Each structure stands twice: as C-alpha cells, then as structure tokens.
Amino acid sequence: MTQPSENPRGLFAWLWWNYLWRYRWLLAVALVFMAIEGSMFGLLSYMMKPMFDSVFVGGNSDALWWVGLVIFGSFLIRATASIAQKVLLTKVSQLTTGNIRNDLLGHLMTLDGSFHQNYGPGYLMQRVEGDVDGISKVWRIIITGAGRDVIALVSLFAVALNIDWRWTLVALIGAPLLVLPSILLQRFVRGNARNARDIAARLSTRLNEVFHGIVPVKLNRLESYQAARYRKLTDKRIDAEVRSALGQASIPGLIDIMSGIGFLGVLFYGGNEILAGEKTVGDFMAFFTAIALAFEPLRRLGAVSGNWQIAAASIERLKELLEMVPDLRDPANPQPAPRGVPGVVLDDVRLAYGDAPVLRGASFTAEAGKTTALVGASGAGKSTVFNVLTRLVDPAEGRVEIGGVPVSEMRLEDLRAMFSVVSQEALLFDESLRENILLGREDVSEDRLQEVLEAAHVADFVPRLAGGLDAPVGPRGSALSGGQRQRVAIARALLRDTPILLLDEATSALDVQSEAVVQAALDRLAEGRTTLVIAHRLSTVRHADKIVVMENGRVVEEGTHDDLLAKEGVYARLHAMQFAES
C-alpha cells in the first residue's frame, strides 16, 4: 500500500509518465504561449522607465506614441497567448481526466470480490470522481505556474536586476524566513487533505447505502438516524476542509509578509538614492512595477505548493488502487475451453472465508446437458459452488473441472463466456429495455431479437410499455415488476447462448402467476444446456435430473426427487417441512 510519506515528486513523475506524457506536444505548445504571456509582464515593467523619464519628466511627445503602442501591444499579445494556452490546457485536462477515470474503472472491475467487500461503491465512486477531479484541477495550476508564472518572475526579476541588483537583494531580504514555515504548512495541508478525502469517501458510502435502501429506511423510520449520521460526517469534513484552507492560505500570506518587508527596505534604501540624484524616477517606477507585478505570480506559486499537497493525497490513493493486483488471474499457459456442452465436476472442494469454513470437501458431478439442482438450508454452501465454478473465488483444496479441464487452467474470459446466470435479483441498468437486453451487442438481428423476446416471454409485456423496447427501465429496473426483470435476465441469457446455465433462486421472489411464466421461460432456456439450479422451494426442482443435497458445506445426498424421498434423509425432512408449511 502506498504510504502517505511518498515523495511528491515521485507522485508527479508517476502522473506525468502514465498520463501527461502522451500529450506532451500539446503541453509544449501551451507552455510556449504561457511563456509569451509571462514575458509580457517584464516588458510592461521595463516600459515604465521610458514612460516616466522620456515622456512625463523629459516631456518628449514623440516618445509618447511608441511607448503607448508598445504597452498596448504587450497587452494584446498577452491576451491572445492567455486564450490559446487556456484552451489547450483545458483539452489536455479533459483528455487526461477521462483516461484516468477509464483506466481506474476498468482496473477496479478486474479486482477480486474480496476487494469489493472491503471497499463499498460509495468509496470507489469518490475515488473515481472526487480524486480524479482534484488532480485535474491542481495539475493545471502546477503547469500554469511552471509555464507562465515562472517565466513572468524571470522576466520581472531580470528587469529589477538590470536596474539595480542591490535593490533586488533588499526586496528579497525576507525570503529566508519562508523556508521552514512553508515546509511545515505543506505537511499540515497534506495531512488535512488526506483526512478530508477519507471523510468524503465515507460520505459517498453513506449516500449510496441510504438511496439504495430507501424503502427499508422509510419502513423502519430511520430518516432521523441516517440524517444524524450523515450530519456528523459532514461536520468532520467541514472541519478538515477549513483547516486545509487555513494551511493553503497561509503560504501566500507568508509571501505577502515577505513582500512587505522587501518593499519597506527598497523604499528607504532606493528613496535616498533618488533624493541624492543617483537614480531617476523612471528607474524607481520600473523597479517598483517589476517587483509589484512579481508579487502575484509569487503568491500563485506559493499557493501551488498547498494545492499540490491536496493533489498528492488524491494521487496516492489512485496510484494505490491502480497498482493493486487481483489474486485471481489467467494462468501462464492457459488451456482452451472445452467445446460443446460440458459436464461439471467438483471433487473434495474446500474453501473458507477467513476463519469460517464454507465448503468442507464438497463433491458431485453435473452431467452434460442435464439439470442438476443444489438444495439445502441457508449457509450450506450452494452459492459458493457457483462462485467456485466461475472463479469468483478459488478453493483452498480440491478439483473443479468443466468438460475435463480444470477451471484454474482456463483464461477467465473463456471460462466465464461458458456461463449464463439468472439470479433472484436481475441486474438492470438505467437504460432502455432494448439496451438492457442487448448490452452493447450490435450483431443481433431484429428477427433474432424478436425470437428471444418471445421465448423469454418479454414480448408479453413490451406492448404495454410507453415506448416499447425503447422505454427506460429506471434505476436498477425500478420501472419493471420483479417478474418482468427476471424475464429480461432470461432474454439476456438466451442471447448469450452459452453451454452452461446457472439459476440462483431465479423464481423465489415472484408471485404464483409470475413464477409460472418465468419458469416456462427458464425451461425453454435450459434445453440443450448443462443446468445447475439453486432452489429453496423444492417444488421447483422435483423434475431435475439430479438433486444434490448440501449441508454444512458437504454433499450429503444425491439422486432424483423420488429416490431422495424414499431414503427418508435430509431431503425428505426438508420436503416434509415445506409441505407442512404449505
């Protein structure tokens, strides 16, 4: 894990080589325009000398025109260069921000389930949105400071040194006083910025939980409770942000104090030389203007250090996330996925989540092209079997094979391409019904789509939707009923046309009428496929080719419905309990 003490220069180098380098030519052109803009400050201050000595004091009217034109020209060039560099930097900023977000999202989706259990959606949303936004704003300030403000300072101090190098040293007499306080303030700002980012992630997590659970919140009258928790975090964030702002503002404030000391010294030292006739009024005005104009770039550069500390806190987190490596990876020498409709074998599979064993030597075979049902009490390990088959998790011991090929020896993409999954909660996106079925596929003809809609019984309710297939389904499919969402999931599975079908409580949350329709669609989907079904309601699996009964992570019985009833074992007891309840 990246430590907070990581060298900020190393963080900027990481950002540069990974994201900014590809736009170096655009940045180079922007820096040229920044340099032009910054150098105009020096030209403007230098023109104070002829304006006062030749025009105002010397009375040379001819000089008034060329001095005025040069000053106007400097403003015109500065305005043009400023527009050009801002447009270029905005383009680079947006491109870079988009690349970071895309890379981060793509990488986060490759990380293991254990990672997503530890980091909630709100936390990750804050990383993808908040931290990336913070970086994009700050690096623009840094590059602008390097390109425009540094050049401005160089040109302005060149004018000041040209007039009198001793005056320049007097103006900078307070500079050594800034060193130690600036270092301490930078550490203060970075620590508070890191704390503010952590709190912002917790706030996002809280919002995600509240909005996704709004119905339970209302039913349990938790509005005040949740609001109080959110308010407490908000107060903490305000405190951290205010302290960070204090540190940021203090750095330019120190520069103001240094500038005041320098001005006072130049006024007494240079004023006496002017009164003695050793320097002209034009000399003093050119020097005064150069130093006065230098203060604003100095203040901005001082603020850059504080802004960079805020960016560094964000970059640390992004770098940490992007450098995380998933435990579940493709094998070095992958085997090709089996062709046709394969069988599934689990042999003495053992798995624990932390110290809690979940599978304790589970073994069974799901024959190719047939339906195998997994039944048992909650916590028996049924869903974990699905996770092991699809390599969402790897077992500690045992053998898991599909078509004779160990799942650990296949590429993850090839392995998961063999499965279609229909679960109790169908995942729908806030898009149209058509997009939720096609999921970006462009190779599906209208005839094929209509065939799938009919087979999945989606065509039964499409005419009732305003907009038909193009009707929005709402957040998480909220515009559709539970049965309709399940039928959409079945339509997806039909389009995928995979050899293995996993059904995880696909009808358990439906009413009787919806269940009948969805079950008919599932029966159609299971034809010609190796199907594994998880079910609590035994009535839905009584016609399965094989029923595997699990208890405490082990397979305790196997057979058909009638065979298992005849054994009068675990399955018979479960069946009797459900029959009594019904």
N, C-alpha and C positions, 0 to 999 in steps of 0.2 A: 504494500500500500504506500502511495506517495505521502511523504511526511510534510507537515507544514513548513519545515525549515528548508525545503528545497530551494536552491539558488534561483532567484527570479530571472536572472539572465539565462539560465538553463531552460526555464519555462518559456521564455520568449523565443529562444532558439528552436524549441520543440514546435511552437506555433508557427514560426517562420518556415521551417523546412517541410512541415507537413501540410500547411495550408496557404501561406502567403507566397511561397517561392514560385508557384505556378503562375502567379500574376505579377511577377517581378517587372515585366516591361511596362505594364500599366502603372505600377507604382513608380517606376523610374521616370516616366513622363510626368506623373503627378508631382514628384519631387522637384523636377525642373521648374514647373510652374510655381511650386512653393518657394523655391529659391529666388525666382524672379520677384514674387510678391514680397518676400522678406527683404531683398536688397533695396527695394524702393524706400524702406524706412531710412536706410543710410543716406540715400540720395536726397531725400526730403530734409533730413537734419543738416546735411552739408550745404544745402542751398540757403540756409539761414544766414551764413556768413556774407555772401554777396548781397543778399536782400537788405541786410542792415548796413554793411559797410559801404556798398556802392550806391544803393538806392536811397535808403532812409537817412543815413548820415552823410554820404557823399553827394546826394542829390543828382545822380546820373539817371536821367529819364529814359535814355536808350536801353540801359540795363534792365529797366522795369519789365520790358516786353519779353526779353529772352529768359529772365528769371521766372516770370509768371508762366511762360509756356513750358519750361522745364518742370515746374512744380505741378502744373495741370497734367502734363504727360506722365509724370510719375503716378499720379492718382489713377489715370486712365489705364496704364499698364497694370497697376496693382489690382484694379477691379477685374480686368479680363483674366489675369492669372488666377485670381481667387475663385472665380466662377469655374474655370476649367479644372482646377485641382479638386474642388469640392465634388463636381460631377464624377470625376474619375475615381475618387476615393469612395464615394457612395456606391459606385458599381462594384469595386473590389470588395467593399464591406458586405454587400448583399450576397455576392458570389461566395465569399468565404464563409459567411454565416450559414448559407444554405448547404454548403459542403460539410461543415462540421455537424449540422443537425442530421443530415442524411447519413453520414458515417456513424454518428452516435446511435441513431435509431436502428440502423442495420446491425450494428455490433451488439446492442442490448438484446435484440431478438435472438442472437446466437447463444447467449449465456444460459446456463442451466436453470432448471426450475428452482433449485435451492437459492440461487441469487435473487430470483423474483419473489421468493418467500421472505427474504430478508429486507428487500427494498421494494416498498409499495409503489403503486402507479403515481401517486402524488409526488413522491420524492423524485422519481425518474422524470416526470414532466417538468419539474423545476430545474433539473439538470439540463434537459434538452432545450427548454425555453429560456428560463431565467439566466442561467450561467452563460449560455451562448450569447444572449443579448448583452450581458455585461461585458463580455470580451469584445464584441464587435464595436461597442461604443468607445471602449478605452483604447484599443489599438489604433483607432483613427486619431485619437488625441495624441498618442505617442508619436505616430508617424508625422502628424501635422507639426508637433513640437520639434521633431528632428529636422523636418524639411523646411518649414517656414520660420519658426521662432529661433532656431539656432543660427540660420543664415541672417536673420534680422539682427540678432545680437552681435554676430561677427561684423556685419557692415556698420552697425552703430558704434561699436567699440573701436573699429578702425578709424572712424571719423573722430571719436573722442581722443584716441591716441595721437592722431595726426595733428590735433590742435594743441594738446599738452599732455604728455604721458604722466606728469606728476599729478595733474588734476584727476586723471583717471584712477591712479592709485589711491588718492584721497577718497574718491567716490566709492571705492570698493573696500574701504577700511573695515567695514562691519561684516564682510563676508565670512571670515574665520569663525565668527560667533554662531554661524548657522549650522556648522557641520554636525556636532553632537546632538543638538535638539532635533535636527531633521532625521537622523538615524533612529532616534527613539520614537519620533512621531510616526515614521513609516511602519515600525513594528506594531505600534498601537493601532494604526489604521488597519493593517492586515489581519490582526487578531480579531478585531471587531467585525470586519467584513466577512471573515470566515464564519463567525458566530451568526451573523445576520443571514448568510446563505443557508446555514443549517436550519435556522428557525423558519426561513421561507419554505424550505422543503417540507418541514413538519406542517406548516400551514396548508400547503398544497395537498398533503396526505389527508389532513382533516377534512378539507373541502371535498375531496374525492370520496371519502367514506360517507359523508353526510348526503351528498347528492345521489350517490348510488344506493344509499339505504334510506331514501326519504320516506318511503312508506312505513318501514318499521319505526323510524324516528317519530312520525306522526302518531302511529297507533300506540306507542309506548310513552307518548307525551315527553319526548326527550328534547324538545326545542330549546328550552332554557338551559338544560345541561350542556348541549352541544354548543350553544352560543357562548356560554361562560368559558368553556374550554378554548374556543377559538379566540375569545377576547383576551384570555390570559397569554396565549402565544403572541397575539398582536401587540400587546403591551411590551413583551420581551423584545420583539423585533424593533419596535419604535425606539426602545432604549439603546439597542445595538446600533441602529442606523444613526441616531443622534450622536452617539459617541464617535462613530466613524466619521460623521460630518465634521465634528469638532476637530479631529485629527487632521482631516483633509484641509479645512480652512486655516488651521494654524500654520501650515507650511508657507502658503502665500503671505500670511500675516507676518511671519518672521522676515520674509523678503522686504515687506513694507518697512519694517523697523530698520533693517539694514540700509534701505534706500534713504530713509530719513536721516540716518547718521551721515551717510555719504553726501547728501545734499547740503547738510549743515556745514560739513567740512569744506566742500568746494566753495560755498558761498563766502565763508570767511577767508579762505586761502586765495581763491581766484578774485574775489571782490577787491582785495587790497592791491593786486597786480593791475586790475583795470583802473582803479583810482590813481595808481602811480604811473599810468600811461604805458605799462609794459605789454598789455593786451588790449585788443579792441572790443567794442561792444558786440561786433559780429562774431568774434571768437567765442565770447561767453555765450551768446544766444545759440550758436551752432552746437557748442558743447552741451549746454543746458537742454536743448531739444533732443540731442542724441541720447543723453542719459535718461531724460524723461520718457522718451519713446521706448527705451530699453527696459523700463520697469514692467510694462505689461507683458512682453514676452518672458521676462524673468518670472513673473507671477504665474504665468501659464505653465512654464517648465517646472516650477515648484509644485504646482497642482498635479502635474503629470506623475510625479513620484507617488503621491497619495492615490491617484486613480489607478496606477499600476499595481499597487498593493491589493486593491479591490479585485482587479482582473486576475492577479496571481492566485487569489483564493478560489476563483472560478476555474481557472486553468488547471489547478491542482486536481480538482475533482473530475474534470473532463478527462484529463490525462490518465488519472487512476482508472476510470471506467473503461476507456478505450484500450488500456493495456491489460485489462483482465482477460484471462484465457479460460474458455469453458473446459470443464473436465471431460465432457462428452464430445469427442472429436472423431473425425474419419480415421480409419486405420491406415497405416503406412502403405500396405499393399491390399487394397480392398478387393473382395470377390464380387463378381456380378450377381445381381439379384436373380433369384430363381424365376423361370418363366412359367406361364400357365397359372393354374390355381393350386397353390401350395398348401401343404398341411403345416400345422404348428405343433412344436414340442417344447415342453418345459420339463426339465429333469433336475430334481433336487435343488431348486432355486431358493436361495436365502438372501434376505435383504432386511436392513434395519435403518430406520430414520433416527439418527443419533443413537441413543441407548435403547430405543424401543423397537424390538423385532416386529416385522410386518409379515414377511414370508419366512416360513420355518421349514424349508425343504419341500416346497410345492412341486408336484409332478403331475402332468397329464398330457394327453395328445388330443388335438383337434384335427379330425380327419379332413382332407382336402374336399372342398365342395359341399361340406355338410355343416349343420348348425350345432354348435356346442354352447350350452348355457352354463354360466357360473352363478351359483346361488349360495346363500349363506347370510348370517347375521351381519350387521354393520361392523366394520373393522376386521372382517375375516380375511381381507387382502385381495378382493376381487378387482377393484380399480387399480391396485398396484400391479396386477398382472398385465393390464393394458399398458401401463406406463413402462413396464419392462419390455413388452413386445415392441413398442415404438421407440425405445431407447430415450424416453424422457428421464430415465434413471437406469443405471447399470446395477445388476445384483452383485453382492459380495462373493457369492459362490453359485455354482450350478451352470446348467447348459440351457440356452434359449435358442431354438433353431426355427427357421421358416424355410420349408422346402429343402431341408438338409443343410442349409447354410446358416452358420451362427450369425445372429443379428449384429454382434460386435465386429464382424468382419466385412460388413457392407457399409457403403457410404450412407451417411444419414439421409441424404436426399433420395437415394434409391430405395432405402428401407421405407421411409415414410410415404413415398409415392405408391407403395403397395396397399395402403390403408385408406379407407373412408370411415369416418367416425360420426355417429349420430348420438348425441348425449341428451340428458334431461334438459339442459339449458342450451338452446341453439344460439350460437353467437351470430348476431346480425349487426350490421353497421348502419350508420345514419345516412344511407344512400337509397337509391330507388330499389324496388323489388327486383328488377332485371339485373342490376349491378350486384345485388346480394346473391343471386343465383350464379351469374357468370364469373364473378370475382376476377374481372380483368381479362378473361379469355375472349379472344376475337376470332377464334376458329370454329365457333359453334353456329351452324346454320339455323335459320328460323324454323325449319322443319324439325331439326333435331331438338331444338329448344321446346317446341310445342309438344313433341313426343314425351320429353322429360316432364313437362308440366302436367300432362295427362296422367302419366304413370305415378307421379308423386301426389296426385290429387290437388296440386296447386291451381290447376285450371278451374277447379270448383268455385274458388273464391275470388279469382282475379277480376271477373266482370263486375263484382260488387265494389271494387276499389276505384275511387276517382282518379283517373289517370292510368288504370290498368297496370301493366308491368312497369310503367314509369312512375308509379305512385311512390312517394317516400315512405319508408317503413318506420321512421322515427328513431330516436336514440335507443340503441340496444333492442330494436324491433318493437318498441312500445305501441306502435300503431296496429300491430297484429295480435291476434289471440295466441295462446300457448300452442294450440293445435296447428294453427297456420304457420307459426315459426318452425315447428317440427317438420312440417311438410316442405318448407323452404330448405331446411337442412337435408332432407331426403333427396330433394331435387339436385342439390349440390353433389351429393354422393353419387347419384345416377350419372351426372355429367363426368365425374372423375373416373367412373368405370374401373375401379381397382379390384384386384382379385380377393382382397380380404376386407371384411366388413366388421366393424366394432360397434356394438349397440350398448350404450351405457344408460340404463334406466330411461329409454327413449320415450316411453309412454306413461311413466309413473305419475306425472303431474297433470294428466289430462282427464277430462270427464269421459263418461262412457261413450258418448257419441263420437267425440273427437278421437278417442282411443281406437275405436273401430276403424275409422277412416285411415288414421296414421298406421295402424297395424297392417291394414291391407297394402298400404304403400311400402311398408317395411318388408312384407312377404315378397312383394314384387322385386324389391331391391336385392334381397338375399338370394334370388335364383342364380345358380351357377357360381356362387361365391363361397369361400370359407368364411363362415359367420360365427363370431363369438358374441354372446349376449350376456350382459349383467342384468339381473332382474330380482326384485324383491317379491313381486307378485308372481307366485308360481303358476298361476293360471295362464300367464303369457308365454311360458316356455314348456308347457306339458307336451307339445308336439316336437320339441327339439330332438335331433338325432342322438344327442348325448347330453346328460346333465351332470356337471361336476359340482359336488358339494364341498364348500370350503368352510373351515372352522379354525380360528386362531392361526391363520397363515399356512394351514396344511390342507391337502386334499384328503377328505375322509371317506367320500363315497363317489362312485361313478356309475352311470347306467341310464336307461330310459326312465321315463316317468313311472311306468307300471312296475319296472324292476325295482326301483328305489322304494316305492310304496310297499312292495312285497317284503323288502328287507326289514321294514319297521325300525329304521335307524334315524339318523339326524334329519334326513329329508322328510321322512314320514311324520316326524314330530313337527317340523316347520309347516308341512302341509296341513296337519291337523289343527295347528294354532290358527292359521289363516282361515281355514274352513269354519272354525268356531267363531272367529271374529265376524266373518261374512254372514 
